Amino acid sequence: MNVLEVSALNKSFGGLKAVSDFSCTVEEKEIVGVIGPNGSGKTTFFNLVTGFLLPDSGSVLLKGNSVIGLPAWRITNSGMSRTFQLIRLIRRRSVLENVMLAFRAQPGENLFNVFFRSGTCRKRECQQREKALGLLDYVGLSKKADEPADALSYGQQKLLSLAACLASDADMLLLDEPVAGVAPEMLEKIVSVIRDLPGEGKSVVLIEHNIDMVMQVCHRVIFMDAGVKICEGLPEQVRNDPRVLEACLGR
């Protein structure tokens, strides 16, 4: 079963065609990598799928339902969450608070609950705190729970972004350069977490320039250039495709 179906997606900025007739699918418990040179349209594709940009044409189905035109928060509530190339954390709040703020449908967001169902709010907050601590343990940050997010190393901040993404309880995760700029020892930890996500029932699309990482974790790979899907297939097939070699290595 396809969790995500993207068909004939197009987006232009003035005279620049950022994404052109792009189609892809993602199955349940599958990790798909999207690779390509800078400016090839990868992040624009993510922004179109997650509601940060409106496509000029095309369709995006999440579990069979269209998400075109929905605001980003509604898409997240429908079961698709993402991380960003530039880390987005509330840096002066604690690591634990950053994860807890990512939970959906918190009862404390409703003023009626705050004033008339305070017991329910406290109970839910305790449950979410325990779940958040479990997610931090899962990504190896439980000992950092009470530290401010900006005290973490860059790699640890990447892990915290991933934990916050998981807190949304989405089945479809889009990860934008999850290991870019990360030290080797932290890279191994992030790779381990991502590789295990299908076992947790998650489907993943990731953008990444680290080809070795893509080869390790992805079941399928899509290569984009100038907004167009050039080829798609098993990781080794794509890496050895002459069109990929020419675009990336100038061969």
Buried (B, 14 or more C-beta within 10 A) or exposed (E): EBBBBBBEBBBEEEEEBBBBBBBBBBBBBBBBBBBBEEBBBBBBBBBBBBBBBEBEEBBBBBBEEEBBEBEBEEBBBBBBBBBBBEBEBEEEBBBBBBBBBBBBEBBBEEEEBEEEBEEEBEEBBEEBBEBBBEBBEBBBBBEBBEBBBEEBEEBBBBBBBBBBBBBBBBBBBBBBBBBBEBEEEBBBBBBEBBBEBBEEEBBBBBBBBBBEBBBBBBBBBBBBBBBBBBBBBEBEEBBEBEEBEEBBEEE
